[in-house]
Amino acid sequence: QHAVAGIGEITTSDEAVRSLQPSATGIVSFRELIGLLPDRIQDQNNAMHRHLGAIPSVDGSRLQAGISPHAPYSVHPDLFTAVVDHCCQESIPVVMHLGETTDERELLDTGSGAFVEFLRELNLWDETVLPRGGTILDYLQPLANLPRALAVHCNYLSPAEIQFLGQNPQIRVVYCPRTHHYFGHAPHPWRQIRDAGGTMLLGTDGRSSNPDLSIWQELLFVAANDPQTTAEELLPMITTHAADALGLDHLLDVSDGYEASLIQLPREGGGASEGLLSHQSRPVGRLTTKDSAVRLVSVAD
């Protein structure tokens, strides 16, 4: 009913996998792995293999598996290496939260700051785990070896990291606009990343920082806060670029009919581009075409 064609979903438990069913919507289920201390490595490695076994990797499938080592402050470097190595061998997509806060960068660089206090409160801090002088680039470089990788947030990047993303567009950057705004971050460098040659997508993050998980509202939020942004710039970030990043290639195949999102435009206003970015536009369903016939499969009132 909201015109969604594909979902990249962060799956946080084995039980959650059983609730996912193949459907007309393509789903890539990224199993989240969290384990900063050495005694968690084997358990989380086992969770990865259970997930990949539960969802067979079949090209063109409406339900596919991916892996999500959560973030630098929550994943042991050896676990991260094991995940990337295995996913490289099996062509499994990987998503990771990177560069979300300045506290994260301070933790990697100096082993100090707010994150250290937070982890100590949870009895999860071991000063020998993360080497000093670390950067986001230490994680981007291994991710570049994957056929598909997504780096979520990337709110705070160095010029060298932006340049690296421009040179490795197979690492798609997922900017979460309303979550970014909720936490009051500095302006996101999405234009710099794109202008350097990087690939930008839009995401929602979770309901704790997002009002409704509407990807369409994320797009309108960016447009409203940057009037110079055009529909031609933004639409690929939630359509063609997004489908390619998730490996949902069937969404781009128009050889035997195709599916399309149906967007209701304002009754009054400018052309199609202006209407698309109006706060009055809204997704109302999905259109399916086959054998030259058009069939409306879902529509809101």
Buried (B, 14 or more C-beta within 10 A) or exposed (E): EBBBBBBBBBBBEEEBBEEBEEEEBBBBBBBBBBBBBEEBBEEBBEBBEEBBEBBEBEEEBBBBBBBBBBBBBBBBBEBBEBBBEBBBEEEBBBBBBBBBBBBBBBBBBEBEBEBBEBBEEEEBBEEEBBEEEBBBBBBBBBBBEBEBBBBBBBBBBEEEBBBBBBEBBBBBBBBBBBBBBBEEBEEBBBBBBBEBEBBBBBBBBEEEBBEEBBBBBBBBBBBBEBEEBBBEBBBBBBBEBBBBBBBBEBBEEEEEBBBBBBBBBBEEEEEEEBBBBBEEBBBBBBBBBEEEEEEEEBEEE
